Amino acid sequence: MKKTKKNTVLKACVAKAVNLADLVEYSADSIVSKTIIDKSVGTVTLFAFDAGQGLSEHQAPYDALVQIVDGSAMLIIGGKKIKASAGKIVIMPANIPHAVQAKERFKMLLIMIRA
């Protein structure tokens, strides 16, 4: 039997409601991430971006969904700027260049589907 490492964030969320924004804290001049689920078919990762931080343009071979949890962010997808705020979702299609910019502090949930 293969032993798997337990994810403490996932364990903390099982069979109860939790406030998503409370699962990751902001850190000065940083991007903080916490993996909630990591499976062969996809991942769920929560990020906290401090103002002025970002992810440079890159692309992924999988579709992804971003949900803004707190604050607002500028997403650039295929050269198009999209401002999204808390409660909004944005789809990032596979193989399309995208970037993330934090004009202010914000938190986002990234759901990547590998199947």
C-alpha positions in Angstrom: 0.0 0.0 0.0 1.4 3.4 -1.0 1.6 5.9 1.8 0.5 9.4 1.0 1.3 12.6 2.7 -1.7 14.3 4.4 -2.3 17.8 3.4 -3.0 19.7 6.6 -5.1 22.4 4.8 -7.3 19.7 3.2 -7.6 17.9 6.5 -8.7 21.1 8.2 -11.5 21.6 5.7 -13.0 18.1 5.6 -16.6 17.7 6.8 -16.9 21.4 7.9 -17.3 24.8 6.4 -14.3 27.1 6.6 -13.7 30.7 5.5 -11.5 30.4 2.4 -9.8 33.7 2.9 -8.6 32.7 6.4 -6.6 29.7 5.0 -3.7 31.9 3.8 -2.3 35.1 5.2 -0.7 38.0 3.4 3.0 38.5 3.8 4.9 41.8 3.0 6.4 41.9 -0.5 5.5 38.3 -1.1 3.1 35.8 -2.7 2.0 33.1 -0.4 0.4 29.9 -1.7 -1.3 26.9 0.0 -2.2 23.8 -1.9 -5.6 22.6 -0.8 -5.9 19.6 -3.2 -3.2 18.0 -5.3 -4.5 15.1 -7.4 -3.5 13.7 -10.7 -6.6 15.2 -12.4 -6.0 18.7 -11.0 -5.1 21.0 -8.2 -6.7 23.6 -6.0 -4.3 26.3 -4.7 -5.0 29.4 -2.6 -2.8 32.4 -3.1 -2.3 35.7 -1.2 -0.5 38.5 -3.2 0.9 41.6 -1.6 0.4 44.8 -3.5 3.0 45.2 -6.3 3.5 41.4 -6.6 2.6 39.3 -9.6 3.3 36.3 -11.8 5.0 37.1 -15.1 3.5 35.9 -18.4 3.5 32.2 -18.8 1.2 29.5 -20.1 0.0 26.1 -18.9 -1.1 23.1 -20.8 -4.3 22.9 -18.8 -7.5 25.0 -18.3 -7.7 26.9 -15.1 -10.3 28.8 -13.2 -9.4 31.7 -10.9 -11.8 32.9 -8.2 -10.9 36.2 -6.5 -11.5 35.7 -2.8 -10.4 39.1 -1.4 -9.5 42.4 -3.0 -9.0 42.7 -6.7 -6.5 41.7 -9.4 -5.5 42.4 -12.9 -5.2 39.3 -15.0 -3.8 39.5 -18.5 -4.9 36.6 -20.7 -3.9 36.4 -24.3 -3.0 40.1 -24.2 -6.4 41.1 -22.8 -6.5 42.9 -19.4 -9.2 41.7 -17.1 -9.8 43.4 -13.7 -11.6 41.0 -11.3 -12.7 41.6 -7.7 -13.9 39.5 -4.8 -16.6 37.0 -5.9 -15.6 37.1 -9.6 -14.3 34.1 -11.5 -12.1 34.1 -14.7 -11.3 31.2 -16.9 -7.8 30.9 -18.2 -7.8 28.6 -21.2 -5.0 26.0 -21.8 -2.0 27.1 -23.8 -2.9 30.8 -23.8 -0.2 33.1 -22.2 -1.4 34.8 -19.0 0.0 36.9 -16.2 -1.2 38.2 -12.8 -0.7 41.7 -11.3 -1.6 42.8 -7.8 -2.3 46.6 -7.8 -3.5 46.0 -4.2 -3.4 43.0 -1.9 -5.7 40.2 -3.1 -6.3 36.5 -2.6 -7.3 34.1 -5.3 -8.2 30.4 -5.6 -6.7 28.7 -8.6 -8.4 25.5 -9.8 -6.4 23.7 -12.5 -8.0 20.8 -14.3 -5.4 18.3 -15.8 -7.9 15.9 -17.3 
